[in-house]
Amino acid sequence: MFDKIYLISAELNGVKNIDKKVRLTFYKQTIDRSFDITNYRVKAIFGENGCGKTALITAFSIARDIIFGGISTDNTSKQNVLEELINKKEKRYEFSCEFIICEEKGNTVYKYSLYMEHNESGYFISREQLSKKSGNYMNNSYKDVFIVNAGKLDYLNADSDTAKKSREESLNVLKNQSFLRIFLSNIDKNTVVDAYVTDLLNLLAFMVSISVYINESDKHDMYMRYKEIENKVASNENIESRYLSDVFGMLTSINDDKVRPEQFEAYKKKVERMTRFIRLFKSDLKNIIILDEKHTDYYSCKLRFDYGTYTVDKEFESTGIKKLISVFDAIDAACHGGIVFIDELDANINAIYLEKIIEYIIIYGEGQLCFSTHGLEIMDLLKNEKMAIDFLTNEKEIVHWTTKGNNSPFNYYKKGFIKGIPYNIDSVDFIDIFGRD
């Protein structure tokens, strides 16, 4: 069973207005046997409007979507989305990250990369690579698990027969499909769970543990992809159950309107907890009613909010309540081992409530939370945590906050002392725009 999955660092480029590599670092200590994420669970990204905060978070969403959903030059809808999301000047997407899988038998650090490029037909996967090293000793070097380059499986850390079979199975499709996706599609009850299979399942566990919240919750079309993958993994009795119970168990979402029968009881309990959560902010809420309709392989669920004298469908709830619903799902995932990214976490949430929520994750959380925000009040809580405050400059560079005597990150940021973020606007600058009257 996993002790923990943790994102160590990520390099991102080519999303929206990001046109150079931006490196996010979540852990600054040496990776060895004493690896400990205490005080490294939360990261807030601050910056001016339009600097690229949302783009950084979107980069994780794109990677996960490509891995689980694929890409095709014939899919006009998918290509149109990529045309809008990928930087129009660069026309190239780069995603790489380091993550660690911690188990009783020892730690393993992985480095994963996914690149996309553009040609006359549209976007395609140009390179994908997974490498690993022992996380028990600081001087270990990476060894490749697989390398895909220009649509060809160049290397697989497996015996020659297995490597040959994998090349045949992935022939002519690696520009449109992640190798991980192809591997999952070909799992059956006869698949031998050797070293490279375990490595790919660890990559699966990492990617599934990532949740991304950008304005609204994850799209429901991810549900069917996860269900397909889970069924494939479950077909092999030699694959440890942790890949189902520990990883796929994170996927029951309040924001999903399709719930698998085996997770329906967990869904109901989650709604009960969310009711208590929202009641902290809105005391007149009596109950949240689940309107469910059973289908062949899922329950179709709708939520209605009961205020005693009237009820409101979730779709027609206030913006503030909808934000709390989304935040509940995100916080729940971060508290139970997930790796969660939220854009503008502070939007529509009282600053005092937000501080208490973040404080809870710092003290009791088991996963990670990374969020963008404009609210500065949270800096006082985060200034004593490690790697918890990042500033993204207009030059697309990350500036980490480090203690500077008795100075606070709030004052440094507000007064324009953060390198690359000169807040040089004064109230009189608006006179020519709005006038004096």
Summary of the structure (lengths in Angstrom):
residues: 437
radius of gyration: 22.7
end to end distance: 66.3
largest distance: 79.6
contacts: 1325
relative contact order: 0.13
helix: 36%
strand: 26%
